[in-house]
Amino acid sequence: MTRAQYDVLGIGNAIVDIIASAEDDFLRREAIQRGGMTLVDEPRAEHLYAAMGPATVTSGGSAGNTMAGIASFGGRGAYIGKVRNDELGGLFTHDIQAIGVDFSSKPSRSGPSTARCMIFVTPDGQRSMNTYLGACTRLGPADVDKETVEAAAVTYLEGYLWDPPEAKEAFRKASGIAHAAGRQVALTLSDSFCVDRYRTEFLDLMRSGVVDIVFANEAELKSLYTTGDFDSAAAAIRGDARLAIVTRSELGAMALTREQTVSAPAFPVETLVDTTGAGDLFAAGFLFGATSGRELRDCLRLGALAAAEVISHVGPRPLVSLRQLAIDNGLL
């Protein structure tokens, strides 16, 4: 197998994140599902945008945030996603390229506008996401570039891709190309509501070997196995996934294989400000460590470091160099 040109290729919903602070009474008044991700249509997206307060706007989407983390660690990343040739599509493209991620997907010239996600952050740091998928629904097998997939050590896919039907085929095509090239495929379960919708299919992806590495938080793991007991869910995923990475907030994170369990503590956070992007950045740290040949525990620690940085401020992207932060903490 030739050396990878890219450490990680992210394939996901190319979404512009619009983030604002909000109180719980605002969520109730607007009938917003607290703490999860809800798909909305364009009129609902426009209504929420008009109703929200001052906002931060950046290129986003789960896999996009992960690729930003890879770049911040000094890793080599690429991204595949679908935008429209409109103002938000131009913003997304410029933003992700500017941070050093290779993004050359062709924009749609017709159809739905570029996707956007209105994210409301409550004072306890919890985020409630309302996503208009827009052009993301046009991502399909034709957008999966064979040479790019073959050039990546790990192809990282987000569970949210399982919502648009064409994206499922893109997902499977990318996995087939990666495995034929001797590469690995990773999947993040994205959120427990996503797991509720596609539990059987996600389990099949794991059991059939379509994915090699699965990322889940505690809520997603319990949802996957329809249990409130963490230990039984952890035992189940150990048998279904080749490698499962489970994050447990302040309890740290675990790497589970059939042969071993490796744990690492959470990094201390002085003030929890916004949980947006915590799982995405954890995955970035772990995958950067894995693709640079580090042991599982060190990969978990890099993930925990990245997650701690991103939840200490508003927004899903690191505000400091994760590479320098890792050096300062003796991890690189």
C-alpha positions as CSV (number, residue, x, y, z in Angstrom):
1,M,0.0,0.0,0.0
2,T,1.4,3.4,-1.0
3,R,1.8,6.1,1.6
4,A,-1.4,8.2,1.9
5,Q,-1.5,11.7,0.4
6,Y,-4.1,12.6,3.0
7,D,-4.4,11.5,6.6
8,V,-8.2,11.8,6.6
9,L,-10.8,12.4,3.9
10,G,-14.1,13.7,5.4
11,I,-17.3,13.1,3.5
12,G,-20.4,14.8,4.8
13,N,-23.1,17.4,4.6
14,A,-21.5,20.7,3.7
15,I,-23.4,23.0,6.0
16,V,-22.9,26.6,6.9
17,D,-23.3,26.9,10.7
18,I,-25.1,29.9,12.1
19,I,-24.6,30.0,15.9
20,A,-26.4,32.2,18.4
21,S,-27.1,32.2,22.2
22,A,-30.6,31.5,23.3
23,E,-32.6,31.0,26.5
24,D,-34.8,27.9,27.2
25,D,-38.0,30.0,26.9
26,F,-36.9,30.8,23.3
27,L,-36.6,27.1,22.5
28,R,-40.0,26.4,24.0
29,R,-41.6,29.3,22.1
30,E,-40.1,28.2,18.8
31,A,-40.8,24.5,19.5
32,I,-37.1,23.6,19.1
33,Q,-36.0,20.1,20.2
34,R,-33.5,20.8,23.0
35,G,-30.1,19.2,22.6
36,G,-30.6,17.4,19.3
37,M,-30.6,17.9,15.6
38,T,-33.9,18.5,13.8
39,L,-34.3,18.6,10.0
40,V,-36.2,21.6,8.8
41,D,-37.5,22.9,5.4
42,E,-36.4,26.2,3.8
43,P,-39.3,28.3,5.1
44,R,-38.7,27.0,8.7
45,A,-34.9,27.7,8.3
46,E,-35.7,31.3,7.1
47,H,-38.1,31.8,10.1
48,L,-35.5,30.6,12.7
49,Y,-32.8,32.7,11.1
50,A,-35.0,35.8,11.3
51,A,-35.9,35.0,15.0
52,M,-32.3,34.3,16.3
53,G,-30.1,36.9,17.8
54,P,-26.6,38.0,16.8
55,A,-24.8,35.0,15.2
56,T,-21.4,33.6,14.3
57,V,-21.3,32.2,10.7
58,T,-18.8,29.6,9.6
59,S,-18.4,26.6,7.3
60,G,-19.5,23.6,9.3
61,G,-21.2,20.2,9.2
62,S,-20.0,17.4,11.3
63,A,-17.3,16.0,9.0
64,G,-16.3,19.5,8.0
65,N,-15.6,20.4,11.7
66,T,-13.6,17.2,12.0
67,M,-11.5,18.2,9.0
68,A,-10.9,21.6,10.5
69,G,-9.5,19.8,13.6
70,I,-7.3,17.6,11.5
71,A,-5.8,20.8,9.8
72,S,-5.3,22.5,13.2
73,F,-3.3,19.5,14.3
74,G,-1.1,19.9,11.2
75,G,-2.6,16.8,9.5
76,R,-3.3,16.5,5.8
77,G,-7.0,16.6,5.1
78,A,-9.5,16.5,2.2
79,Y,-13.3,16.9,2.1
80,I,-16.1,16.0,-0.2
81,G,-19.5,17.7,0.2
82,K,-22.2,19.4,-1.9
83,V,-22.9,23.1,-2.0
84,R,-24.8,25.4,-4.4
85,N,-23.2,28.1,-6.4
86,D,-24.7,30.8,-4.2
87,E,-23.4,33.1,-1.5
88,L,-23.4,30.6,1.3
89,G,-21.8,28.0,-1.0
90,G,-19.0,30.4,-1.8
91,L,-18.5,31.1,1.9
92,F,-18.3,27.4,2.7
93,T,-15.7,26.8,0.0
94,H,-13.5,29.7,0.9
95,D,-13.6,29.0,4.6
96,I,-12.7,25.3,4.4
97,Q,-10.0,25.9,1.8
98,A,-8.5,28.7,3.9
99,I,-7.9,26.5,6.8
100,G,-5.9,24.1,4.7
101,V,-8.4,21.4,3.7
102,D,-8.4,20.2,0.1
103,F,-12.0,20.8,-1.1
104,S,-12.7,20.6,-4.9
105,S,-16.3,19.3,-5.0
106,K,-18.2,20.9,-7.9
107,P,-21.1,23.1,-6.7
108,S,-24.7,22.5,-8.0
109,R,-25.8,25.1,-10.5
110,S,-29.5,24.5,-9.9
111,G,-31.8,23.1,-7.3
112,P,-31.8,23.7,-3.5
113,S,-29.6,26.4,-1.9
114,T,-26.6,25.7,0.2
115,A,-27.4,23.9,3.5
116,R,-27.4,25.8,6.7
117,C,-27.8,24.9,10.4
118,M,-29.2,27.3,13.0
119,I,-27.6,26.4,16.3
120,F,-29.0,27.7,19.5
121,V,-26.7,27.5,22.5
122,T,-28.3,27.7,25.9
123,P,-26.5,29.1,29.0
124,D,-25.5,25.5,30.1
125,G,-23.6,25.1,26.9
126,Q,-26.1,22.7,25.3
127,R,-26.7,23.1,21.6
128,S,-29.9,22.6,19.7
129,M,-29.5,22.3,15.9
130,N,-32.0,23.0,13.2
131,T,-30.7,21.9,9.8
132,Y,-31.9,22.7,6.3
133,L,-30.0,20.2,4.2
134,G,-30.6,22.0,0.9
135,A,-27.9,21.2,-1.6
136,C,-26.6,18.4,0.6
137,T,-29.4,16.2,-0.6
138,R,-27.8,16.3,-4.0
139,L,-24.6,14.5,-2.8
140,G,-24.4,11.2,-4.7
141,P,-22.0,8.6,-6.0
142,A,-20.8,10.9,-8.8
143,D,-19.4,13.3,-6.2
144,V,-17.1,10.6,-4.8
145,D,-13.7,11.0,-6.5
146,K,-12.0,7.7,-6.7
147,E,-8.4,9.1,-6.6
148,T,-9.1,11.2,-3.5
149,V,-10.6,8.3,-1.6
150,E,-7.6,6.0,-2.6
151,A,-5.2,8.8,-1.4
152,A,-6.6,8.9,2.1
153,A,-5.5,6.7,5.0
154,V,-8.9,7.0,6.6
155,T,-12.2,8.0,5.0
156,Y,-14.4,9.5,7.6
157,L,-18.2,9.5,7.1
158,E,-20.9,11.1,9.2
159,G,-24.1,9.3,10.2
160,Y,-26.1,12.3,9.0
161,L,-25.3,11.2,5.5
162,W,-27.9,8.4,6.0
163,D,-30.7,11.0,5.7
164,P,-30.5,11.8,2.0
165,P,-31.0,8.6,-0.1
166,E,-28.4,9.4,-2.7
167,A,-25.8,10.0,-0.1
168,K,-26.2,6.4,1.2
169,E,-24.9,5.2,-2.2
170,A,-22.1,7.7,-2.1
171,F,-21.2,6.4,1.4
172,R,-21.1,2.8,0.2
173,K,-19.1,3.7,-2.9
174,A,-16.5,5.5,-0.9
175,S,-16.2,2.5,1.5
176,G,-15.7,0.1,-1.4
177,I,-13.0,2.2,-3.0
178,A,-11.2,2.8,0.3
179,H,-11.2,-0.9,1.2
180,A,-10.0,-1.9,-2.3
181,A,-7.1,0.4,-1.8
182,G,-6.2,-1.1,1.6
183,R,-7.5,2.0,3.5
184,Q,-9.8,2.3,6.5
185,V,-13.3,3.7,6.9
186,A,-14.7,5.4,10.0
187,L,-18.2,6.4,10.8
188,T,-19.6,8.7,13.5
189,L,-23.1,8.0,14.6
190,S,-23.8,11.8,14.7
191,D,-26.6,11.9,17.3
192,S,-29.0,9.7,19.1
193,F,-31.9,10.9,17.0
194,C,-30.0,9.9,13.9
195,V,-29.4,6.5,15.5
196,D,-33.1,6.1,16.3
197,R,-33.9,6.6,12.6
198,Y,-31.3,4.2,11.2
199,R,-30.4,1.8,14.0
200,T,-30.7,-1.4,12.0
201,E,-28.8,0.0,9.0
202,F,-25.9,1.4,11.2
203,L,-25.6,-2.0,12.9
204,D,-25.4,-3.7,9.5
205,L,-22.7,-1.3,8.4
206,M,-20.6,-2.3,11.4
207,R,-21.3,-6.1,11.2
208,S,-20.8,-6.3,7.5
209,G,-17.4,-4.5,7.6
210,V,-18.5,-1.5,5.6
211,V,-17.0,0.6,8.4
212,D,-13.9,-0.2,10.5
213,I,-14.0,2.4,13.2
214,V,-17.2,3.7,14.9
215,F,-17.4,6.9,17.0
216,A,-20.3,7.2,19.4
217,N,-21.1,9.2,22.6
218,E,-22.8,7.5,25.5
219,A,-26.3,8.5,24.5
220,E,-25.8,7.3,20.9
221,L,-24.4,4.0,22.1
222,K,-27.3,3.4,24.4
223,S,-29.7,4.3,21.6
224,L,-28.0,1.9,19.2
225,Y,-28.7,-1.0,21.5
226,T,-32.0,0.3,22.9
227,T,-30.8,0.1,26.5
228,G,-30.2,2.4,29.4
229,D,-27.3,0.3,30.7
230,F,-23.9,1.5,29.5
231,D,-22.0,-1.7,30.3
232,S,-24.3,-3.9,28.2
233,A,-24.2,-1.5,25.3
234,A,-20.4,-1.4,25.5
235,A,-20.2,-5.2,25.5
236,A,-22.5,-5.3,22.5
237,I,-20.6,-2.9,20.3
238,R,-17.3,-4.7,21.2
239,G,-18.7,-7.6,19.3
240,D,-20.1,-5.7,16.4
241,A,-17.4,-3.2,15.6
242,R,-13.7,-3.8,14.8
243,L,-12.9,-0.6,16.8
244,A,-15.4,1.5,18.7
245,I,-14.5,4.9,20.2
246,V,-17.0,5.9,22.9
247,T,-17.0,9.4,24.5
248,R,-18.5,9.9,27.9
249,S,-18.2,13.7,28.5
250,E,-16.5,14.4,31.9
251,L,-16.0,10.6,32.4
252,G,-13.5,10.5,29.5
253,A,-13.4,8.2,26.5
254,M,-12.8,4.5,25.7
255,A,-11.5,2.5,22.8
256,L,-13.1,-0.9,22.5
257,T,-12.0,-3.9,20.5
258,R,-12.7,-7.6,20.9
259,E,-9.4,-8.0,22.6
260,Q,-9.0,-4.9,24.8
261,T,-10.4,-1.8,26.4
262,V,-8.3,1.4,26.6
263,S,-9.5,4.4,28.6
264,A,-8.4,8.0,28.9
265,P,-9.7,10.8,31.1
266,A,-11.3,14.0,30.0
267,F,-9.2,17.1,29.9
268,P,-10.3,19.6,32.5
269,V,-12.4,22.6,31.2
270,E,-12.5,25.7,33.3
271,T,-15.9,26.8,31.9
272,L,-18.2,24.8,29.6
273,V,-19.5,27.4,27.1
274,D,-20.8,25.5,24.0
275,T,-20.8,21.7,23.3
276,T,-21.1,22.3,19.5
277,G,-18.5,20.3,17.8
278,A,-17.2,18.4,20.8
279,G,-17.6,15.0,19.2
280,D,-16.4,16.2,15.8
281,L,-13.2,17.6,17.3
282,F,-12.7,14.5,19.5
283,A,-12.7,12.5,16.3
284,A,-10.2,14.8,14.7
285,G,-7.8,14.3,17.6
286,F,-8.2,10.6,17.6
287,L,-7.8,10.2,13.9
288,F,-4.8,12.5,13.7
289,G,-3.2,10.3,16.4
290,A,-4.2,7.1,14.6
291,T,-2.9,8.1,11.2
292,S,0.4,9.3,12.7
293,G,1.0,5.9,14.3
294,R,0.2,6.6,17.9
295,E,-1.1,4.1,20.5
296,L,-4.8,4.0,21.3
297,R,-4.5,5.8,24.6
298,D,-2.6,8.6,23.1
299,C,-5.2,8.9,20.3
300,L,-7.9,9.2,23.0
301,R,-5.9,11.8,24.8
302,L,-5.5,13.9,21.6
303,G,-9.2,13.6,21.1
304,A,-10.0,14.7,24.6
305,L,-7.7,17.7,24.3
306,A,-9.4,18.8,21.1
307,A,-12.8,18.4,22.6
308,A,-11.9,20.3,25.7
309,E,-10.6,23.2,23.6
310,V,-13.7,23.5,21.4
311,I,-16.3,23.4,24.3
312,S,-14.5,26.2,26.1
313,H,-15.8,28.8,23.6
314,V,-18.7,29.4,21.2
315,G,-18.4,27.7,17.8
316,P,-17.4,24.3,16.4
317,R,-13.9,25.1,15.3
318,P,-10.7,25.5,17.4
319,L,-9.6,29.0,18.2
320,V,-6.0,28.1,18.8
321,S,-3.5,25.7,17.1
322,L,-4.4,22.2,18.3
323,R,-0.9,21.1,17.3
324,Q,0.7,23.7,19.6
325,L,-1.8,22.9,22.4
326,A,-0.8,19.2,22.1
327,I,2.9,20.1,22.2
328,D,2.3,22.2,25.3
329,N,0.5,19.3,27.0
330,G,3.3,16.8,26.1
331,L,1.2,14.9,23.6
332,L,3.3,15.6,20.5
